[in-house]
Amino acid sequence: RLLPSLAAEAERCRQEGGQIDAVVIVCGLNDMKSCFLFCQPHLNPVAFASNLRRVIRAVRELTGEQCAVLLPGVSVDGVPRFEPFWPLSAFITAVAQMWESRKEHVAAELAAA
C-alpha cells in the first residue's frame, strides 16, 4: 500500500538532487495475527517471506541500490499484554519467532545478492 507514496518521495528527492538513504520496514506481527486470529493460513511464514522479498525488491527498484532496507526485529517475548495468559504467552512467542526467522532469512538472502 505504501509503495506509491515511496515512489513519489523518491522522485521528489531525485528532482532535488538527493536520494533516499534508508527505508525501515516493520513487519511480521500483523501477518502472524492475521494467519491465526482471522483464520488466513495463506499468510503463513513461507508466504510472508515471499511477500517480503517482493516488497524489498520493489523498494530497491524505487529508491536505488544505495538505499539500505532495514528490517527490525519485532519481539513479543515479555509483552505485558500476553504475560497473564501463560502458557499461551510461550506459544505466541514461539509462533512469532517463525515469522522473525523467515525475515532474518530473507534479509541474509537479499544482502548476499
Contacts in CASP RR format, 6 or more apart in sequence:
PFRMAT RR
TARGET T0000
AUTHOR 0000-0000-0000
METHOD contacts of the structure
MODEL  1
RLLPSLAAEAERCRQEGGQIDAVVIVCGLNDMKSCFLFCQPHLNPVAFAS
NLRRVIRAVRELTGEQCAVLLPGVSVDGVPRFEPFWPLSAFITAVAQMWE
SRKEHVAAELAAA
3 55 0 8 1.000
3 58 0 8 1.000
3 59 0 8 1.000
3 62 0 8 1.000
6 20 0 8 1.000
6 23 0 8 1.000
6 59 0 8 1.000
6 62 0 8 1.000
6 63 0 8 1.000
7 62 0 8 1.000
9 20 0 8 1.000
10 19 0 8 1.000
10 20 0 8 1.000
10 62 0 8 1.000
10 63 0 8 1.000
10 64 0 8 1.000
13 19 0 8 1.000
13 20 0 8 1.000
19 63 0 8 1.000
19 64 0 8 1.000
19 66 0 8 1.000
19 67 0 8 1.000
20 63 0 8 1.000
20 64 0 8 1.000
20 67 0 8 1.000
21 66 0 8 1.000
21 67 0 8 1.000
21 68 0 8 1.000
22 67 0 8 1.000
22 68 0 8 1.000
22 69 0 8 1.000
22 70 0 8 1.000
23 59 0 8 1.000
23 63 0 8 1.000
23 67 0 8 1.000
23 68 0 8 1.000
23 69 0 8 1.000
23 70 0 8 1.000
24 70 0 8 1.000
24 72 0 8 1.000
25 52 0 8 1.000
25 55 0 8 1.000
25 56 0 8 1.000
25 59 0 8 1.000
25 69 0 8 1.000
25 70 0 8 1.000
25 71 0 8 1.000
26 72 0 8 1.000
26 74 0 8 1.000
27 48 0 8 1.000
27 52 0 8 1.000
27 55 0 8 1.000
27 71 0 8 1.000
27 74 0 8 1.000
27 103 0 8 1.000
28 48 0 8 1.000
28 74 0 8 1.000
28 96 0 8 1.000
28 99 0 8 1.000
28 100 0 8 1.000
28 103 0 8 1.000
29 74 0 8 1.000
29 76 0 8 1.000
29 96 0 8 1.000
29 99 0 8 1.000
31 43 0 8 1.000
31 48 0 8 1.000
31 51 0 8 1.000
31 99 0 8 1.000
32 95 0 8 1.000
32 96 0 8 1.000
32 98 0 8 1.000
32 99 0 8 1.000
34 40 0 8 1.000
34 43 0 8 1.000
35 41 0 8 1.000
35 43 0 8 1.000
35 44 0 8 1.000
36 95 0 8 1.000
45 98 0 8 1.000
45 99 0 8 1.000
45 101 0 8 1.000
45 102 0 8 1.000
46 102 0 8 1.000
48 99 0 8 1.000
48 102 0 8 1.000
48 103 0 8 1.000
49 102 0 8 1.000
49 103 0 8 1.000
49 105 0 8 1.000
49 106 0 8 1.000
52 71 0 8 1.000
52 102 0 8 1.000
52 103 0 8 1.000
52 106 0 8 1.000
53 106 0 8 1.000
53 109 0 8 1.000
53 110 0 8 1.000
56 69 0 8 1.000
56 106 0 8 1.000
56 110 0 8 1.000
57 110 0 8 1.000
59 67 0 8 1.000
59 69 0 8 1.000
60 67 0 8 1.000
60 69 0 8 1.000
69 110 0 8 1.000
71 103 0 8 1.000
71 106 0 8 1.000
71 107 0 8 1.000
73 100 0 8 1.000
73 103 0 8 1.000
74 96 0 8 1.000
74 100 0 8 1.000
75 96 0 8 1.000
75 100 0 8 1.000
76 82 0 8 1.000
76 92 0 8 1.000
76 93 0 8 1.000
76 96 0 8 1.000
77 93 0 8 1.000
77 96 0 8 1.000
78 89 0 8 1.000
78 93 0 8 1.000
82 88 0 8 1.000
82 89 0 8 1.000
82 92 0 8 1.000
82 93 0 8 1.000
83 89 0 8 1.000
85 92 0 8 1.000
END
